[in-house]
Amino acid sequence: MKHVRLSLAFFLFFVVTSSVFSQKKPDNDRPRLVVGIVVDQMRQEYLYRFGNKFGEGGFKRMMSEGFMLQNAHYNYVPTVTGAGHASIYTGTTPANHGIIGNDWYDKESGKNVYCAGDPAQTTVGSASVEDGKMSAHRLLATTITDELKLFTQKKAKVIGISIKDRGSILPAGHMADAAYWYDENAGKFISSTYYMTTLPAWVENFNKLGLPDKYLSQTWNTLYPIEQYVESGPDNTPYEGKLGGKDKPAFPYDLPAMFKKSGYDILSYTPFSNDYLTEMAKAAIDGEKMGADEWTDFLCVSYSATDKLGHTVGPNAIEIEDIYLRLDKSLADLFRKLDQVAGKGNYVVFLSADHAVADNPQYLVDNKVPAGFMRNQNLQARLNDFLKPYFPGKEVIRSIMNEQVYFNHDAFSSDPKSGGMDLLIATELTINYLLQEKGVANAFPKSILRQGAYDEGGHKGMAIRGYNPKRSGDITMILEPGWYDAWSITGTTHGSSYTYDTHVPVLFFGKGIKQGTSVLPHTITDIAPTLSVLLKIKFPNACTGQPVAELFN
Ligand SMILES: [Zn+2]
């Protein structure tokens, strides 16, 4: 009996240890694949405004199977593309991740720099010189994608794709296998030497399909009869800009003629570039075998045409409604692919936007709503004239960008006995000037922002969370609601701390996520830590958001 018990114990020991030592796979209670979708310039309200025309497989599938935040906002200024993508993926704001705009005035070099620009890199995949001088080197914090790489000893595959370089590069992070974006000169997807020396065969093959030529050989007409677009304004209004050399902002769009005038760039203003990106996403899933094994992979997709078209025509245009109805079909197509490769319930998708968008100020004014156009270049010239008597022979204002005023610090006394008085005087004079300016609501000096509490409320809090001491300007302006900096009275833009720019969709569906909605307040920085909990990995290193508690199964 004793002998039997001993041998049974030995047998059990053998079974247990051999199964432990043969364990080569990770704890597989994780999604096989995460797909992060950013829709550039998407308002939360579009889900409702266009909702009755959406099909079942796209946006509506995310809502009916997954969890929707109805009250998710950006919590900093400026609400622009580079900062938005960086904030979604790092779970923090420009104060920490350092992407304070798309471009900003670099105080050290005295030149403007681009958020994804990197002179040390070169283009991979085309002869274009500037398009590939790109990397994530200006992003100061880790992304959720970096954290997945760190957790899996780099076994997870991380790929970023977008029409815009920054929409691909910032989400994919520093440790990505690859980021691909559209070369609008060559009409194909390229990368940079930050990631690789040559394009993989699947990308070469994808480029050889010449899809842009096919898309640009057709006429863009509305998906449904145009009289059904009752959720939008008239087709031809003075508030819309004209696309690529067209004589009026109205359907139909003769793409071959527009291609002749504007080249491959015109594709990126049409819904067909969303189809193109979706095909690229599917090719990446196949080419890289994403979601095929137990190591969670991460595909970052950012749809850019919604923003490029949105800037041109504004949110009331039929063109915008049509691009969203078509994007809905692209999403359904992508989700069908995910069902096939990873299996229903084995993957996670989230969808958000890098910012929303303002109404056209002229349209508001014409309808009795206060609004206006700030012209920062004019403002800079007038401010310099105003400051001349106090600083004779000096040009005190170097730049106004992203609603931030940068001083020329060489204009101030270098004598240590002056104790920084010049800077104080210039700051006070400038703020007083700005506050009497039509359209300026408030102005905060950097001394206030640098010492501000990160969780402070109101517009001051938005400025604090957008303020990075090394990179930001000397004064941050807040404009009145309805105002923005622009020369053109057509189209629209974004960048403010107001809800029309901050309120964006946040949708999750897939493994570990329950069905439902929440109207509790959330910030966009909650997306990354939510993914950390779903993936059971570290939060990004500078994360300031919190997981969305309501959405977990
Ligand atoms: Zn934009």
Residues whose N, C-alpha, C, O or C-beta is under 5 A from the ligand:
A	BS01	ZN	D307
